[in-house]
C-alpha cells in the first residue's frame, strides 16, 4: 500500500535555521551515498549566496522542504527556466526517511513546478534514482561526467609557446576579465554561463580558494586582456578520504580558440596540483562536449561516475 506524501509550497528564501538543516541533510546523504546529492551551486543558493537563474530577481531559485515528525526529511532546489535553458531541479532525501515515496513525490513536484522541459539531476545516477525515474517514466536528457586522473599517469611536460604569458591570479582586478571569458566560453551552459561578479566573489572568499591555483593566459602585448584561465580547487582530506584536486573551471575566450590554450591551461593546473602532492585529480564535463572529453582523455583522465539529468518524455 502506497503512502501519501503531502508536498508543501515552494519558497524563495529559507530561514537561517532551515538552511543549516538542509546543509546538514546534504552532508548526511553524501556520507551515506558516497556522492554529493546536490551541486555546489545549489548549496550556495541554500546559504543565500548564489545567483538566481539569469540574475533577474523575477526568476529566483526556489526551495521546497518536507518534514516528517518535526524533522527535515527532504529538500528540493529549483532554478526556473531562463533564456534557452529549461528549469533545472535537484533533490535529496534523508537516508532515514527513504522508502516512503518521498523521493518520487519530490521529483514529480519539481518537474511540475519547472514547467515544460524541466529537468532534475540524479548525482551519481544511483540505483534508487534510476528506480524513481523508471516509476515516473522519465528519460535521461543530459549527462555530466566526473573524470579522474590517478597518480600513476605521467603528465606531459609543460611548454609555454612564444607570444604567450602564463601567470596566476593577481587579485580582484582580474575579475572583470575572468567574468568576460567565462561567460563567453560558456554562453551555452545552463549553470556555468551567465556568472556575475557575486559568483566570482563568493568563490574567491571560500576557504578552498588559492590565488596560486588560478592560472591565466595572456598575450604580452595585451597583458590586461585574458585569453583563457584554469581555476583549480583542492578538496581537503577528511576521515574517510584523501585530499583531491579538481580541474574546477577551464575557459578559453572563443576569439582565442585554436591555439591549444585549453590543453596548455589544463596541463599547467595539473602540474600545480601534482606539485602539491595530490594523487588524484577530478573534473566534470558534459558528456557531449566531445572536444573537452578528447582533451581530457588524451591527458589520461577516465570516467569515474555519471550525473544524469532526467526529464519527462
Residue pairs with C-beta under 8 A, 6 or more apart in sequence:
2 101
3 100
3 101
4 101
5 66
5 100
5 101
5 102
5 104
5 105
7 64
7 66
7 105
7 106
7 109
8 64
8 65
8 66
9 64
10 62
10 63
10 64
10 78
10 113
11 62
11 63
11 64
12 60
12 61
12 62
12 63
13 48
13 63
14 22
14 46
14 48
14 63
14 65
18 65
18 72
19 46
19 47
19 48
21 72
22 46
22 63
22 65
22 72
22 75
23 43
23 46
23 47
25 72
25 74
25 75
25 92
25 94
26 36
26 37
26 38
26 43
26 46
26 75
26 92
28 94
28 95
29 37
29 92
29 93
29 94
29 95
30 36
30 37
31 240
32 95
33 95
33 124
33 126
34 124
35 123
35 124
35 126
35 305
36 123
37 90
37 91
37 92
37 123
38 75
38 77
38 90
38 91
38 92
38 121
38 123
39 90
39 121
39 123
39 191
41 50
41 191
42 50
42 61
42 77
42 90
44 50
44 202
45 52
45 61
45 63
45 77
45 79
46 63
46 75
46 77
49 198
49 202
50 61
50 199
50 202
51 194
51 195
51 196
51 198
51 199
52 59
52 60
52 61
52 79
53 59
53 60
53 61
53 79
53 80
53 82
54 82
54 83
54 194
55 194
55 196
56 82
59 80
59 81
59 82
60 80
61 77
61 78
61 79
62 77
62 78
62 80
62 113
63 75
63 76
63 77
63 78
64 75
64 76
64 78
64 106
64 109
64 110
64 113
65 72
65 74
65 75
66 72
66 73
66 74
66 75
66 102
66 105
66 106
67 73
68 97
68 100
68 102
71 94
72 94
73 93
73 94
73 96
73 97
73 102
74 91
74 92
74 93
74 94
74 97
74 102
74 103
74 106
75 91
75 92
76 89
76 90
76 91
76 92
76 106
76 109
76 110
77 89
77 90
77 91
78 87
78 88
78 89
78 110
78 113
78 114
79 87
79 88
79 89
79 190
80 87
80 114
80 115
81 87
81 114
81 115
81 117
81 118
82 194
83 194
85 190
86 114
86 115
86 116
86 117
86 118
86 119
86 190
86 311
87 113
87 114
87 115
87 117
87 118
87 119
88 114
88 118
88 119
88 120
88 121
88 190
88 191
88 309
89 107
89 110
89 111
89 113
89 114
89 118
89 119
89 120
89 121
90 120
90 121
90 123
91 103
91 106
91 107
91 110
91 120
93 102
93 103
93 106
98 128
103 128
103 129
103 132
104 132
104 135
104 136
107 120
107 132
107 133
107 136
107 138
107 310
108 136
110 118
110 120
111 118
111 119
111 120
111 136
111 138
111 311
111 312
112 118
114 120
117 311
118 311
118 312
119 141
119 142
119 309
119 310
119 311
120 138
120 309
120 310
120 311
121 307
121 308
121 309
122 129
122 130
122 133
122 307
122 308
122 309
122 310
123 307
124 305
124 306
124 307
125 305
125 306
125 307
125 308
129 308
132 138
133 139
133 310
136 312
137 312
137 313
138 310
138 311
138 312
138 313
139 310
139 311
139 312
139 313
140 308
140 309
140 310
141 309
141 310
141 311
142 286
142 287
142 308
142 309
143 286
143 287
143 288
143 306
143 307
143 308
143 309
144 284
144 285
144 286
144 287
144 306
144 307
144 308
144 309
145 284
145 285
145 286
145 287
145 293
145 303
145 305
145 306
145 307
146 282
146 283
146 284
146 303
146 304
146 305
146 306
146 307
147 282
147 283
147 284
147 285
147 293
147 296
147 297
147 301
147 302
147 303
147 304
148 280
148 281
148 282
148 301
148 302
148 304
149 270
149 280
149 281
149 282
149 299
149 300
149 301
149 302
150 279
150 280
150 300
151 274
151 279
151 280
153 299
153 300
154 300
155 267
155 270
155 271
155 274
155 299
155 300
156 267
156 299
158 264
158 267
158 268
158 271
160 166
160 264
161 260
161 264
163 219
163 220
164 217
164 218
164 219
164 220
164 227
164 259
164 264
165 217
165 218
165 219
165 220
165 223
166 215
166 216
166 217
166 264
166 265
166 268
167 215
167 216
167 218
168 211
168 212
168 213
168 214
168 215
168 216
169 211
169 212
169 214
169 216
170 211
170 216
171 211
172 204
174 216
174 226
175 197
175 200
175 201
175 204
176 197
177 224
177 225
177 226
178 200
178 216
178 226
178 229
179 195
179 196
179 197
179 200
180 226
180 253
181 226
181 227
181 228
181 229
181 251
181 252
181 253
182 192
182 193
182 195
182 229
182 249
182 251
183 193
183 194
183 195
184 251
184 253
184 254
184 255
185 228
185 251
185 252
185 253
185 254
186 192
186 193
186 251
187 193
189 286
192 249
203 209
203 231
208 233
208 234
208 235
208 236
210 232
210 234
212 272
213 231
213 232
213 233
213 234
213 269
213 272
213 273
214 229
214 230
214 231
214 232
215 229
215 230
215 231
215 232
215 265
215 268
215 269
215 272
216 226
216 228
216 229
217 226
217 227
217 228
217 229
217 261
217 264
217 265
218 224
218 225
218 226
218 227
219 225
219 227
226 253
227 252
227 253
227 256
227 259
227 261
228 250
228 251
228 252
228 253
228 256
228 261
228 262
228 265
229 249
229 250
229 251
229 265
230 247
230 249
230 250
230 265
230 266
230 268
230 269
231 248
231 249
231 250
232 245
232 246
232 247
232 248
232 269
232 272
232 273
233 245
233 246
233 248
234 243
234 244
234 245
234 246
234 273
234 276
234 278
235 243
235 244
235 245
235 246
236 243
237 243
242 279
242 280
243 278
244 278
244 280
244 281
244 282
245 270
245 273
245 276
245 278
245 280
245 281
245 282
246 281
246 282
246 283
247 266
247 269
247 270
247 281
247 282
247 283
247 296
248 283
250 262
250 265
250 266
250 269
250 292
252 261
252 262
252 265
262 291
262 292
262 295
263 295
263 299
266 295
266 296
266 299
267 299
270 281
270 299
273 281
274 281
282 304
283 296
283 301
284 307
285 292
285 293
285 296
286 292
287 293
287 306
